[in-house]
Amino acid sequence: MSESEKAIKEATTGEYKYGFTTDVESDKAPKGLNEDIIRLISSKKNEPEWLLEWRLKAFKVWQSMEEPTWAHVQYPEVNFQDIIYYSAPKPKKVLNSLDEVDPEIIKTFNKLGIPLEEQKNTFGCGGGCGNGLCFCKNHFQREIDGIGYHLRIFYRWCAKSP
């Protein structure tokens, strides 16, 4: 076994030692990838029908492809049926104060050094958000509101054929 293979094995098989994890309840699709999983993910994301059809067509193309062989690169075969392709935090109720936030998330924010006022804004305390990823929702609201516009651009230029 080469030095790089040893390093990869050590990094991927042992316990995570470079930080910490936060156990937050999440909604996950079952492991594996097939048409049913693609339909499930599309429905969870409230995607339009044309996007689902585009994804299904792309999936069929992907299934017919062979993995390339690369010069001087050795890695174990990827088991695509052993991967979870969708995971998102479970939605929570609207919060009125930081006292209502999951204590594990508050501990994580404190470890990261996120100031108290930013934590309040992140969780929309006093008017807004209910999960650990609210920062993204609040911070990028304009981008989220504009997703319909971006989907139309995607459809016009990309979705005709995968």
Rosetta silent file (secondary structure, phi, psi, omega in degrees, C-alpha in Angstrom):
SEQUENCE: MSESEKAIKEATTGEYKYGFTTDVESDKAPKGLNEDIIRLISSKKNEPEWLLEWRLKAFKVWQSMEEPTWAHVQYPEVNFQDIIYYSAPKPKKVLNSLDEVDPEIIKTFNKLGIPLEEQKNTFGCGGGCGNGLCFCKNHFQREIDGIGYHLRIFYRWCAKSP
SCORE:     score description
SCORE:     0.000 S_00000001
   1 L     0.000  129.699 -178.243    0.000    0.000    0.000 S_00000001
   2 L   -73.273  167.929  179.071    1.444    3.381   -1.031 S_00000001
   3 H   -61.329  -41.782 -179.158    1.828    6.335    1.338 S_00000001
   4 H   -67.126  -37.796  177.128   -1.094    8.169   -0.276 S_00000001
   5 H   -64.674  -38.843  177.395   -3.310    5.079    0.020 S_00000001
   6 H   -63.641  -43.335  179.930   -2.382    4.793    3.709 S_00000001
   7 H   -63.281  -42.033  179.306   -3.210    8.470    4.245 S_00000001
   8 H   -65.138  -44.454 -179.992   -6.563    8.111    2.502 S_00000001
   9 H   -62.136  -43.811  179.646   -7.433    4.991    4.478 S_00000001
  10 H   -62.565  -41.289 -177.574   -6.484    6.659    7.769 S_00000001
  11 H   -71.572  -28.171 -173.729   -8.524    9.773    6.929 S_00000001
  12 H  -103.489  -12.222 -176.401  -11.631    7.879    5.846 S_00000001
  13 H  -108.449  -21.143 -178.152  -11.875    4.936    8.224 S_00000001
  14 L   -85.211 -179.994  177.045  -11.098    6.372   11.643 S_00000001
  15 L   -72.713  144.577 -179.207  -13.179    8.540   13.920 S_00000001
  16 L   -63.614  122.640 -173.558  -13.495   12.185   12.844 S_00000001
  17 L  -122.780    4.073 -174.170  -10.784   14.043   14.754 S_00000001
  18 L  -101.394   11.337 -178.959  -10.517   17.476   13.144 S_00000001
  19 L   175.753 -132.338 -177.241  -13.489   19.196   14.696 S_00000001
  20 L  -150.044  165.299  175.411  -16.917   18.303   15.872 S_00000001
  21 L  -122.317  159.941  177.307  -20.295   17.268   14.581 S_00000001
  22 L  -123.348  122.965 -178.632  -23.760   18.463   15.532 S_00000001
  23 L   -85.142  102.550  179.098  -26.540   15.944   15.807 S_00000001
  24 L  -118.788  134.410 -179.007  -29.584   17.623   14.244 S_00000001
  25 L   -61.034  131.276 -176.985  -32.708   15.697   13.335 S_00000001
  26 E  -134.633  159.141  176.447  -32.914   15.360    9.553 S_00000001
  27 E  -100.320  119.880 -175.958  -35.158   14.061    6.815 S_00000001
  28 E  -124.436  147.102  170.844  -33.249   11.600    4.610 S_00000001
  29 L   -81.292  156.500  175.307  -34.008    9.613    1.507 S_00000001
  30 L   -63.240  159.128  176.884  -33.137    5.915    1.627 S_00000001
  31 L   -61.592  149.960  174.154  -29.698    4.902    0.343 S_00000001
  32 L   107.541  167.211 -179.680  -29.355    4.315   -3.353 S_00000001
  33 L  -135.772  120.561  175.814  -30.262    5.963   -6.615 S_00000001
  34 L  -155.249 -179.290 -177.130  -33.152    4.961   -8.846 S_00000001
  35 H   -61.743  -37.266  179.580  -36.169    6.604  -10.466 S_00000001
  36 H   -63.676  -41.664  178.629  -38.205    6.411   -7.248 S_00000001
  37 H   -64.861  -42.084  178.866  -35.482    8.223   -5.273 S_00000001
  38 H   -62.097  -42.065  177.906  -35.229   10.895   -7.974 S_00000001
  39 H   -64.550  -41.471  178.970  -39.017   11.381   -7.850 S_00000001
  40 H   -60.816  -48.471 -178.993  -38.928   11.553   -4.035 S_00000001
  41 H   -62.705  -43.776  179.601  -36.184   14.187   -4.016 S_00000001
  42 H   -60.515  -41.353  179.664  -37.925   16.216   -6.704 S_00000001
  43 H   -68.362  -38.725  178.303  -41.176   16.206   -4.727 S_00000001
  44 H   -63.640  -31.786 -179.130  -39.417   17.222   -1.499 S_00000001
  45 L   -91.918    3.102 -179.791  -37.846   20.153   -3.349 S_00000001
  46 L    52.117   45.110 -178.851  -41.175   21.080   -5.006 S_00000001
  47 L   -80.352  150.667  177.096  -39.559   21.041   -8.430 S_00000001
  48 L   -67.491  158.313 -176.826  -41.608   21.589  -11.581 S_00000001
  49 H   -58.576  -39.567 -178.274  -42.551   18.538  -13.671 S_00000001
  50 H   -63.595  -33.154  179.092  -40.226   19.472  -16.543 S_00000001
  51 H   -71.085  -39.824  175.127  -37.238   19.463  -14.174 S_00000001
  52 H   -59.751  -46.684  179.891  -38.177   16.024  -12.853 S_00000001
  53 H   -61.727  -38.425  177.606  -38.458   14.740  -16.427 S_00000001
  54 H   -64.121  -44.024  178.293  -35.058   16.255  -17.247 S_00000001
  55 H   -62.803  -42.074  179.573  -33.496   14.585  -14.190 S_00000001
  56 H   -64.425  -40.295  177.783  -35.035   11.215  -15.091 S_00000001
  57 H   -64.792  -43.409  178.085  -33.738   11.511  -18.648 S_00000001
  58 H   -63.323  -37.812  178.516  -30.279   12.442  -17.356 S_00000001
  59 H   -61.889  -42.082  178.425  -30.391    9.470  -14.956 S_00000001
  60 H   -63.005  -40.075  177.389  -31.044    7.095  -17.870 S_00000001
  61 H   -63.762  -45.494 -179.506  -28.087    8.565  -19.736 S_00000001
  62 H   -59.665  -40.057 -179.795  -25.899    8.232  -16.607 S_00000001
  63 H   -62.288  -29.874 -178.456  -26.913    4.574  -16.219 S_00000001
  64 H   -84.102   -9.188 -176.694  -25.657    3.811  -19.714 S_00000001
  65 L   -82.221  153.079  173.466  -22.265    5.420  -19.096 S_00000001
  66 L  -107.669  142.590  178.650  -19.116    3.572  -18.089 S_00000001
  67 L   -67.978  133.633 -179.600  -16.773    4.982  -15.489 S_00000001
  68 L   -70.972  155.896  172.288  -13.558    6.180  -17.120 S_00000001
  69 L  -103.095  133.473 -175.189  -10.209    4.682  -16.207 S_00000001
  70 L  -108.710  142.062  178.085   -7.601    7.250  -15.287 S_00000001
  71 L   -68.463  133.114  174.646   -3.873    6.897  -15.743 S_00000001
  72 L    60.165   25.800  176.693   -1.961    6.477  -12.485 S_00000001
  73 L  -125.786  121.843  179.063   -5.099    6.799  -10.326 S_00000001
  74 L  -122.305  127.039  175.236   -6.212    3.885   -8.188 S_00000001
  75 L  -152.129  155.627 -179.656   -9.271    3.983   -5.967 S_00000001
  76 L   -67.074  152.757  179.198  -11.859    1.459   -4.849 S_00000001
  77 L   -60.232  136.691  179.867  -14.984    1.092   -6.967 S_00000001
  78 L   -82.263  127.396  176.327  -17.711    3.537   -5.916 S_00000001
  79 L   -95.208   95.322 -176.270  -20.897    1.868   -4.734 S_00000001
  80 H   -67.139  -15.796  178.019  -23.505    4.415   -5.846 S_00000001
  81 H   -87.919    0.984  178.940  -26.235    2.418   -4.108 S_00000001
  82 H  -109.616   23.320 -177.706  -24.552    2.971   -0.725 S_00000001
  83 L  -119.631  140.784  172.738  -24.950    6.768   -0.806 S_00000001
  84 L   -92.487  120.915 -173.758  -27.746    8.925    0.625 S_00000001
  85 L   -95.746   -4.057  177.909  -28.593   11.482   -2.064 S_00000001
  86 L  -146.730  128.817  173.688  -30.929   13.701   -0.023 S_00000001
  87 E  -153.882  130.351  179.402  -30.725   14.944    3.541 S_00000001
  88 E  -144.793  147.648  177.063  -32.170   18.139    4.998 S_00000001
  89 E   -59.611  141.242  176.912  -32.864   19.338    8.537 S_00000001
  90 L   -68.368  138.403 -179.951  -36.411   18.614    9.637 S_00000001
  91 L   -65.083  144.953  178.505  -38.454   21.827    9.753 S_00000001
  92 L  -120.814  170.415  179.671  -39.127   23.189   13.195 S_00000001
  93 L   -68.207  163.290  176.722  -41.637   25.647   14.572 S_00000001
  94 L   -66.759  136.041 -176.594  -41.095   29.402   14.375 S_00000001
  95 L   -98.542  144.454  177.587  -38.868   30.548   17.226 S_00000001
  96 L  -105.756  -20.913  178.054  -39.488   33.518   19.480 S_00000001
  97 L  -155.236  165.844  178.688  -36.195   33.453   21.392 S_00000001
  98 H   -64.729  -19.917  178.553  -32.847   31.672   21.506 S_00000001
  99 H   -62.603  -22.145 -178.296  -34.156   29.703   24.492 S_00000001
 100 H   -90.363   -6.327 -178.831  -36.247   27.702   21.996 S_00000001
 101 L   -78.025  143.524  176.725  -33.277   26.746   19.778 S_00000001
 102 L   -51.642  123.388 -178.130  -31.906   23.212   19.999 S_00000001
 103 H   -56.862  -30.351  178.125  -29.124   23.407   22.646 S_00000001
 104 H   -64.304  -37.860  179.129  -26.812   21.346   20.402 S_00000001
 105 H   -69.520  -40.352  178.120  -27.002   24.015   17.710 S_00000001
 106 H   -61.969  -42.634  177.289  -26.303   26.781   20.232 S_00000001
 107 H   -58.751  -43.330  179.290  -23.241   24.818   21.466 S_00000001
 108 H   -62.197  -46.329  179.078  -22.032   24.526   17.882 S_00000001
 109 H   -59.974  -41.046  179.203  -22.500   28.253   17.262 S_00000001
 110 H   -65.775  -40.061  176.920  -20.588   29.032   20.451 S_00000001
 111 H   -61.556  -35.714 -179.866  -17.730   26.708   19.419 S_00000001
 112 H   -80.185   -8.164  178.417  -17.587   28.544   16.102 S_00000001
 113 L    77.043   27.162  179.866  -17.493   31.904   17.896 S_00000001
 114 L   -78.762  123.232 -177.358  -20.688   33.253   16.311 S_00000001
 115 L   -60.306  153.274 -176.731  -21.779   36.380   18.234 S_00000001
 116 H   -56.320  -44.303 -178.941  -25.092   36.325   20.131 S_00000001
 117 H   -62.796  -39.011  178.663  -26.736   38.964   17.899 S_00000001
 118 H   -68.363  -35.118  176.244  -25.840   36.995   14.775 S_00000001
 119 H   -61.851  -43.276  179.239  -27.263   33.851   16.371 S_00000001
 120 H   -61.453  -43.109  179.552  -30.547   35.704   16.973 S_00000001
 121 H   -65.761  -39.202 -178.969  -30.616   36.879   13.348 S_00000001
 122 H   -59.312  -43.128 -176.782  -29.765   33.412   12.106 S_00000001
 123 H   -90.566    0.334  176.855  -32.733   31.846   13.846 S_00000001
 124 L    62.483   30.540 -177.001  -35.051   34.738   13.062 S_00000001
 125 L   -59.237  126.484 -177.754  -35.942   35.023   16.710 S_00000001
 126 L    98.252   -1.026  175.898  -38.879   37.324   16.982 S_00000001
 127 L   168.099   43.888  176.130  -40.175   36.635   13.517 S_00000001
 128 L  -170.702  -70.843 -158.366  -38.971   33.961   11.416 S_00000001
 129 L  -116.982  158.768 -174.771  -37.093   30.806   11.069 S_00000001
 130 L  -134.408   20.774  173.889  -37.129   27.400   12.573 S_00000001
 131 L  -145.775  172.030 -174.432  -34.113   25.290   11.753 S_00000001
 132 L   -66.238  -12.318 -179.773  -30.342   25.326   11.971 S_00000001
 133 L  -105.148   21.143 -177.880  -29.960   26.365    8.366 S_00000001
 134 H   -63.244  -29.695 -178.911  -32.068   29.500    8.640 S_00000001
 135 H   -53.047  -46.454  179.260  -29.027   31.659    8.089 S_00000001
 136 H   -60.402  -44.909 -177.760  -28.945   30.511    4.501 S_00000001
 137 H   -63.412  -46.493 -178.103  -32.653   31.112    4.120 S_00000001
 138 H   -71.526  -44.669 -173.988  -32.532   34.585    5.682 S_00000001
 139 H   -68.490  -36.050 -175.830  -29.209   35.667    4.245 S_00000001
 140 L  -111.138   32.513 -175.887  -29.906   34.568    0.700 S_00000001
 141 H   -57.613  -39.190  179.694  -33.639   35.291    0.585 S_00000001
 142 H   -61.168  -41.108  179.386  -33.326   37.262   -2.646 S_00000001
 143 H   -66.888  -39.453  179.117  -31.637   34.316   -4.320 S_00000001
 144 H   -66.188  -43.031  178.514  -34.268   31.921   -2.990 S_00000001
 145 H   -62.341  -29.865 -177.097  -37.075   34.227   -4.152 S_00000001
 146 L   -88.935    8.640 -175.344  -35.461   34.354   -7.578 S_00000001
 147 H   -62.137  -34.403  177.677  -35.255   30.580   -8.046 S_00000001
 148 H   -59.678  -41.674  178.211  -38.183   30.606  -10.470 S_00000001
 149 H   -61.973  -45.573 -178.871  -36.287   33.015  -12.684 S_00000001
 150 H   -67.220  -36.246  177.029  -33.173   30.839  -12.574 S_00000001
 151 H   -63.795  -37.932  177.977  -35.175   27.696  -13.316 S_00000001
 152 H   -64.535  -40.534  177.435  -36.598   29.382  -16.419 S_00000001
 153 H   -64.268  -45.415  178.849  -33.061   30.252  -17.584 S_00000001
 154 H   -57.393  -47.570 -178.609  -31.908   26.702  -16.854 S_00000001
 155 H   -61.068  -44.162 -177.461  -34.840   25.274  -18.808 S_00000001
 156 H   -61.861  -42.638 -172.036  -34.236   27.557  -21.772 S_00000001
 157 H  -100.351  -23.887 -171.891  -30.523   26.790  -22.114 S_00000001
 158 L  -121.445  -32.496 -167.070  -29.959   23.378  -20.541 S_00000001
 159 L   -79.660   -4.662 -179.844  -33.071   21.299  -20.030 S_00000001
 160 L   -62.282  -38.543  175.708  -33.796   20.567  -23.666 S_00000001
 161 L  -155.599  130.272 -179.007  -31.438   17.580  -23.519 S_00000001
 162 L   -73.964    0.000    0.000  -29.209   16.318  -20.717 S_00000001
